[in-house]
């Protein structure tokens, strides 16, 4: 049976239109165009997605098309960036439909093999939305000199890989939940209310599992979530701070 093709979205805008601190540090307008070995960071992401046979259209969401148009292939589609990544994803799902693969412009280490593995695992589980993660042990083994932000659950600590597959139309409900959480990201009580205080308490007591988290997401959205554990620690390395940029440059040179 022939596999369904996937459209892809690269998030390249600035949160609420504000210049990213790393971009400011490098004297560029957007983090997406930070140079790595002389090439804009987003170029590596587009190049990788272009090599994945299942991917049909590739779109970039950014405030102004002119920022990256001259450095990317002509076949790239552009969508206006919204106030936050969740808003941009919701607009993209309405424009491009599902399945929609979402990644970020600050994910230059992304490899075709990783994307194919992620898509295959999502298809195998028949989920509505898939989220790529890397376990702490894998990251420490593969890139011991990186510092990541971890979500610590009772069945393992993990970091996100900036890989999401909104596989079915139901997945837009997860994006809408993300949108609500994003609006209250500096208000923990409101976030707790949205997710449910029992989930927050279980997380704080270190007795929350991935399965329990998936069940809660399903209860809130009626969408089936699957966490795809990536077998490459490098998949969790994005470029958020100067040390990340130094690390990525060194990994490309090795």
C-alpha positions in Angstrom: 0.0 0.0 0.0 1.4 3.4 -1.0 2.2 5.7 1.9 0.4 9.1 2.2 2.7 12.1 1.5 3.4 14.7 4.2 3.7 18.4 4.0 6.3 20.1 6.2 6.5 23.4 8.1 9.6 25.1 9.3 9.0 27.6 12.1 11.3 30.5 11.5 9.5 33.5 13.0 10.3 35.4 16.2 8.1 34.9 19.3 5.6 37.8 19.3 7.8 39.5 16.7 10.6 40.2 19.2 14.2 39.7 18.1 15.7 36.5 19.5 18.6 37.2 22.0 20.9 34.9 20.0 20.1 36.7 16.8 20.7 40.0 18.5 24.0 38.7 19.8 25.0 37.7 16.2 23.7 41.0 14.7 21.1 39.3 12.5 17.4 39.9 12.4 16.3 36.3 12.9 18.0 33.2 14.4 17.0 31.3 11.2 19.7 33.1 9.3 22.6 32.6 11.8 25.6 31.4 9.8 26.9 27.9 10.4 30.1 27.2 8.4 29.1 30.1 6.1 25.5 29.0 5.4 22.3 30.2 7.1 21.0 27.7 9.7 17.6 27.3 8.0 19.3 26.2 4.8 20.4 22.9 6.5 16.9 22.2 7.6 15.4 22.8 4.2 18.1 20.6 2.6 17.3 17.7 4.9 13.6 17.9 4.4 14.1 18.0 0.6 15.8 14.6 0.8 12.8 12.9 2.4 10.8 11.2 -0.3 7.5 11.3 1.7 7.6 15.0 2.0 5.7 16.9 -0.7 5.5 20.6 0.1 7.9 22.5 2.4 6.6 25.8 3.9 8.4 28.3 6.1 6.5 30.6 8.5 8.3 33.9 9.0 7.2 37.6 9.4 8.6 38.7 6.1 9.3 36.4 3.2 12.2 38.7 2.0 14.3 37.6 5.1 15.0 34.2 3.7 13.6 34.1 0.1 17.0 34.8 -1.6 18.7 32.0 0.3 16.2 29.2 -0.1 15.0 27.3 -3.2 12.1 28.7 -5.3 9.8 25.8 -4.4 9.5 26.9 -0.8 6.1 28.1 0.2 5.8 31.0 2.7 3.2 31.6 5.4 3.0 34.6 7.6 4.2 34.1 11.2 1.6 34.5 13.9 2.2 35.8 17.5 3.6 32.4 18.6 4.5 29.0 17.3 1.2 27.4 18.2 -0.7 30.0 16.3 1.5 29.5 13.3 1.0 25.8 13.4 -2.8 26.2 13.6 -2.8 28.5 10.6 -0.5 26.1 8.7 -2.8 23.1 9.4 -5.7 25.1 8.0 -3.7 26.0 4.9 -1.7 22.8 4.3 -3.9 20.2 5.9 -2.7 17.0 7.6 -0.4 15.1 7.9 1.8 18.1 8.7 5.4 17.6 9.9 6.6 20.6 12.0 10.2 21.5 12.9 12.1 24.6 13.6 14.8 26.7 11.7 17.2 26.3 14.7 17.4 22.5 14.1 20.3 22.4 11.7 21.6 18.9 12.8 18.3 17.3 11.5 19.0 14.4 9.2 16.8 12.6 6.6 17.3 9.3 8.4 15.9 10.9 11.6 12.8 12.3 9.8 12.1 9.0 8.1 12.4 7.1 11.4 10.1 9.6 13.1 7.4 9.4 10.3 7.6 5.6 10.2 7.1 5.3 14.0 4.1 7.8 13.9 2.5 5.8 11.0 3.1 2.5 12.8 1.2 3.6 15.9 -1.7 5.3 14.0 -1.6 8.2 16.4 -3.2 11.6 15.8 -0.1 13.5 16.8 3.5 12.4 17.3 6.2 14.2 19.3 9.9 13.4 18.9 11.9 13.1 22.1 15.4 11.9 23.2 16.0 10.2 26.5 18.6 11.9 28.8 20.8 8.8 28.8 21.0 8.8 25.0 21.8 12.5 24.9 24.5 12.2 27.5 26.0 9.3 25.6 26.0 10.9 22.1 26.6 14.6 23.0 27.9 14.7 26.6 29.0 18.3 26.3 25.5 19.7 25.8 23.1 21.1 28.3 19.4 20.5 27.5 16.2 21.2 29.3 14.6 18.0 30.5 11.1 16.9 31.4 11.6 14.5 34.3 9.0 11.8 34.5 9.0 8.6 36.6 9.7 6.5 33.5 12.6 8.6 32.3 13.8 12.1 31.7 13.7 13.4 28.1 14.2 16.5 26.0 12.2 17.5 23.0 13.6 17.2 19.4 11.6 19.9 17.7 9.8 17.3 15.6 6.0 17.1 15.6 3.7 15.3 13.2 0.1 16.5 13.2 -1.0 13.3 11.5 -4.8 13.7 11.5 -7.3 16.5 11.6 -7.9 15.7 15.3 -4.3 16.9 16.0 -5.3 20.5 15.6 -7.0 20.2 19.1 -3.6 19.6 20.6 -2.3 22.7 18.8 -5.2 24.6 20.4 -4.3 23.3 23.8 -0.7 24.3 23.2 -2.0 27.8 22.2 -3.7 28.1 25.5 -0.7 27.0 27.5 1.5 29.3 25.5 -0.6 32.3 26.5 -0.2 31.4 30.2 3.5 30.2 30.1 4.4 32.8 32.7 1.4 32.0 34.9 1.9 28.5 36.4 -1.4 28.5 38.2 -3.4 29.0 35.0 -1.3 26.4 33.2 -2.0 24.0 36.1 -5.7 24.7 35.8 -5.6 24.0 32.0 -3.7 20.7 32.4 -5.3 19.7 35.7 -3.7 20.1 39.1 -3.5 16.3 39.5 -1.1 16.1 36.6 1.0 19.0 38.0 1.1 17.3 41.5 2.1 14.0 40.0 4.9 15.7 38.1 6.2 17.5 41.2 6.1 14.2 43.1 8.0 12.5 40.3 5.3 9.9 39.7 4.0 11.1 36.4 4.5 8.7 33.4 4.4 9.3 29.7 1.4 7.1 29.5 -0.5 9.2 32.1 0.5 12.3 30.2 -0.8 10.9 26.9 -4.1 9.9 28.7 -4.5 13.5 30.0 -3.9 15.0 26.6 -6.5 12.6 25.1 -9.0 13.6 27.7 -8.5 17.3 26.9 -8.3 17.0 23.2 -9.6 13.6 22.1 -6.4 13.2 20.1 -4.1 10.2 20.5 -0.5 11.2 21.2 2.6 9.1 20.7 6.1 10.0 22.0 8.6 8.8 19.4 11.9 8.0 21.2 14.6 9.0 18.8 17.7 6.7 18.9 20.0 9.7 18.3 20.9 12.1 21.2 21.9 14.8 18.6 18.3 15.0 17.6 17.6 17.0 20.8 20.3 19.6 20.0 18.9 22.9 18.7 20.5 26.3 18.7 19.2 28.3 21.6 22.3 29.9 23.1 25.9 30.7 22.1 27.2 27.4 23.5 24.8 25.5 21.2 26.1 27.4 18.2 29.7 26.5 19.2 28.7 22.8 19.6 26.8 22.6 16.3 29.7 24.2 14.4 32.1 21.6 16.0 29.8 18.7 15.2 29.6 19.8 11.5 33.4 20.0 11.3 33.9 16.5 12.8 
